[in-house]
């Protein structure tokens, strides 16, 4: 199997790491607009299977198509704003694709092109969004009627590390602007069968995971409408997603917002126009990077409720993961890049021969595909528990 990893940053490192460790992967090529950065990441992985590192700008359609042709599959680690262009080039090249960040709001417009080309595209199969949607699909498949969907997910420094002790209790483990923006604005969710608009950071509540995490904080900042749409769930009354952080997160970020330190509108500083938000991005990139060996953690909980055999029941799926010091890979990279790598390999092996743009929830809704996916996740020590709550227990 020959795999192209397109986009070689924090998550690209995880893609290269996992792909190079698989016996059936014969060759991996890394490609990024930042050639020197990509070379450094490939060198850190240190595998002979990474045959070369290429410089590519995915906004150059012809060059991207030329690069992609001949591979069995592309695993995309690109930021969201570049995914649509890269996927269009991949479809033109006649190669299948899986990625960690594509925008559900736009990418399905390429479905018919993918069908005509006979290629499979699985967008945004990371952690959140990604594994959570697969789990929503599993729970939905097991119910006669789906009435509620919930996802809670977060990544943050482990307790008693430098990141845990800084004023934000946070460091950067994925794309920093998206992490910042998850604290801003409003979101629309389903509550009691009605669409309601919630101000982000306004509804912080306690959520508890097993130790060593314990008591955490969750706040609503996302809709699960994409899953409702793609699984055709017509009777869902409650559906929302929450971000999970250490306690105090919402209060701290609310103060930053109220001080206008997260405003987009520029202000004049010594004659220069400066956006506070862009300045905050730059500060974070400079001061909030993990130190070598510093541990991060992730947690995820997915709950699907409804009716089964006439009874009201809910399925809960949950897992945690932590920095792996032996392999020197963050929990965020493991749980975001590994699912993408798994699905890319499933496609290349012919286990997911479904042309078109396929929503990750459909992997969970298919018992065979979800069986392969979770077996591979467990092989990588990402073990997800399932519990059933019903009037009988």
N, C-alpha and C positions, 0 to 999 in steps of 0.2 A: 504494500500500500504506500502510495506517495501522497503526502499531505503538504499543502501550502498553509502556513500561518500568516495571515495578513493583519498586521497591527501588533507590534511587539513591545508592549509596555508592561505594567504590573500584571495584567491578566494574560498577556502574551507569554510571559515567563511561565505561568502555570500551564498554558497550552503546550508549549515546547517541552516542558518537564514531563507532562503526562504522556504525550505522544511518543517521545523518545524512549519511554520505559516499556512500551508495548512490543511484544515479539513480532506481531504481524505488520507493524509499521516499519517499512524498510528505509524510507527516506523522508526527511522533513526539511522544507525550505522556509526560512523566515524572511519576511518582507515588511518594510516600513518606510515612511518618508524620511525618518531620522535614521540614516544608515549607521552612524557611529553608536547611537543609543541601542539599536537593534543588535549590532555586533557585540556590545557589552552584555546584553541580556543572553544572547546565544552562548557566549563564552562562559557566563555564570552557570548555565545548564550543563555545559561541558560534555556533550554527547557527540560521538562520531556520526550518528544518524543525521545530525544537522549538517547537510552537505554544503550549504552556502547561505549567505545573507544577501538579499537584494534590496536596492533602493527603488521605491515605487511611490508615485503620487496618484492616488485612486481617482483624482479629478481628471487625470489624463486617461480617458477611456481606452484608447487604442493600446497604449503601453500596458495597461492593466490586463486587458484581454490577452495580449501576447504572453504575459507572465503566467496567467492562470492556466492556459491551454496545456493539456497533458497530465494534469494532476487528477487523482481520484476524488479528492474533495478539498474544499477550502474551509479552514477553521478561522473565523473572524474575531479578532481582538480589538477592532477599531472602536474609537468613540462613536457615539450614536450619529453625529452629524455627517459621517462619511459612509455609513452602512448602505444607504439606498443606492448610491453610485457604485459602490463595490459589488453589491449584489447584482445590479443590472449588468455589470461587466462579466460577472461570473456566469450568469445565465447565458449571455452572448457567447461565452467560451464553451458552453455545454458541460459545465462542471457543477456539482452539487455543493451545498453550503450549509454551515451552521455557525451561529455567532452569539455574542454575549450582550448585545446592546441595541439591536435594530428597533426602530420606532414602529409599534403596532399601528399607529395612526396613518402611516403612509405605505408600509412595506407590502401590504396585501394587494395594492394596486398592481403589483408585478406577478400576481398569481397566474394569470393566463399565459404570460410570457414564459413562466417556468414550466407550465404544463406543456406548452408547445415545444419547448426545448427538451422535455423529458427529464428535467432535473428536479431534485428535492431541495427545498430551502426551509430550514428551521430557524426562525429568527428569535433572538433574545432568550436562548436557552442557557441562562447563567444560574444565579442563586435566586434573586428577587429583582427582576422577573426571571423565571426559568423553572427551577425545581419546584417552586411553590405552585406554578401553574400545572405542572405534571401531577402534583399531589391533589390539586383541586379536581383534576380529571379523574383520578383514581377514586376519590370519594364520591364524585358525581355518578360514576359508573356503578357504584355499589348501592345506590339509593333508587327507590322507585320514583320519588319526587324530591327535587332539590329546592330547599326553601331559604338557605342561608350559606354564605361563603365568607370566610375570614382568613386573612394572612397577616401574621406579625413576623417581622424579620429585622435583624440588625447586625452590624459589625462594629467593633470597638476594641480599645486596648484591654488586655487582661488586667485584673485587679493587681494593684501594687507595682505597676510598671511606670516608667516616666510618662507615658501617654495617659494613664489613669490619673496621675497626680497633676497634670496640667489643668489650667482653668476651665477647659472645655471637656475634660475627661474623654478626649477624642484625638485620634491621629488619622492620617489619610491612608486608607487601604484600597480605595478605588478612585474613580474619576472625581476629583475634588469639586469642580463646579456643580455637578449633579448632587453631591452630598450637601453642599451649601443650599442649593435651590429646593431641596426636600424640606427645608424649614420655612419656606416663603410662600405667601399667597394663600389661596383657598383651594379646596378640592370638592368635587361633587360625588356623593356616595348614595347608596340605597339604604334607607332606614324606614322600616314599616311599610314598604311598598312605595315609598315616595322618594324622589330625588331631592336631596338636601345639600346645601352648600355649607361647608365647615371651614372656618379659619384655621389654618395649620398652626399647631402648637397650642390650640385653645382647649383641648380635651385630654391632656396628659393623665394617664392612670397607671396604677401599679400592675406589673405583670411578673410572674414568678417562674423561674426555671430552676432545675436542679443545680446544686453547687458544682463547680465553683462560681457560678454566676449569681444565683439567688434572686434577690429583689431587683427588678429593672423598671424602666419607664417606657410606656408605649404611647404614641400619639398618631392620630389618623392623618394620612396625607395621600391617599390614593384610592382609586376606583378599581373594581374588578370586572368592569363592564366588558372588557375584551374576552374574558372567559365565558361570561354569560352569552355573548354573541356567538362565539365560535363553537360552543357546545350546544347552542340552541336551547338554553334553559329558560323556560317561559314563566316559571312560578317562583322565582327568587324574590324574596321580600327584603332581605338584608344582605348587603355585600360591601365590604370595605377592607382596606389594607392599612396597616400601621407600621411605622418605623420604631425600632426598639433601641434604646440607649441606656446609659447609666442614669440613675435618678438625678434630677436637677437640670437635665438637658433643656427642657422646654422653657424653664424660667430663665436660664442663661441666654439662650438664643432670642427669647422675647425681648430681653434687655438690649441686646445688640441691635435688634430690629428697631426698637423704640428710640434708640440713640441715632438712628438713620445711618448706622455703619454698614447696612446691607442695601442701601438705596442704589438703584441703577442710574438715576439722573446725576450727571457730573456736577461737581462743585469746583470753584476756582481755588487753586493752591499756588500762590506765588506766580500768578499769571498763566498757569497750566490748567487745562480742564481734566479733572480726575474723577472717575466713577468710584464711589466708595466700595461698591460690590467688586469691581475689577481689582481694586487695591486689596480687598479682603482675600480674593482668590490668590493674589501674588504673595501676601503674607503667609497664607496657609501653606502654599507650595514651598515656601522658604523654611518655615518653622515647625510644621506639623508632620514631617516625614518620620516614619519609624526608624529607630536606630537599629543597627545590625543585631540580630538575635532578639529584639524586643517582641514580646508575644502579643498577638491579637486573638480575638475570639469572635465567633458568629453564633447566632441562634435563630431558629425558625420554628414557627408553629402555624399549622394550617388546620382549620376546622370547617368541615362540610356538614351541614345539618339538613334534615328533611324527614321523609317518611319511607319506612321500609316494612313491608308486610303489615301495613296498617298501624304501625307504631311510630312514634316520634323518636328519632335517633340522631346521633352525630358521630362522625369519624374525626378523630384528632390525630394529626401527624406532627412529629416533633423531632428535632435533632439539634445538637451543638457540635462545634468543631473548634480546634485550637491550632495555633502556630505549631508547625512541625520542625523542631530544631535539627533533627537528623537530616532531613531533606532541604532544610532552609527554605521553607515555603509558608506563606501566610495562610491562615484559615480562610481569608477572603479569596485568595487565589485558588486554593483547593476547591472551595465550594462554588466558585463562579466559573473557573476555567475547566475543571474536570467534567462537569455535566456537558459542556459544549464539546469537549474532546470526545466524550463517550458517544454523543449523538452523531458527531461527524464520522466516527468509526463505524457506527451502526449503519449509516447511509452508505459508506464506502464498501462495507461487507455485503450489501444487498439486503440487510435485515429491515430496512425502512425504504422500500422501493415504491414510494408514493409521490408522483410528480406534482409540483405546485408548491405554494408557500403554506407550510403546515404550522398551525399554532401549537405551542408546547403542550397545552392541555389535552390535545388529541393523542399525545403519547400516553398520558395517564388513562385516557378513556379506552385505549386498546390494551387488553390484558396481556397480550403477547409482547408488545413493545415495552410496556411498563415493566414487565417481568425482566426483560433484558436490561433495561435502564437501571433498575434498582439492584440487580445482581452485580452490575459493574460498579455502581456507587459503593456497595458494601465491600467489594474487592479493594476499593481505595480507602476503606475504613471510614466511610461516611454512612453511618448506620441510622436509619430512620425508624422510629417506633410508631406503631398504629394502635390506637385504643378506641373502643366502641362504647359510647354512653347511650343507655336506653333505660326505659322504666323497669327493665328486668335486672339491672345491675346497680 
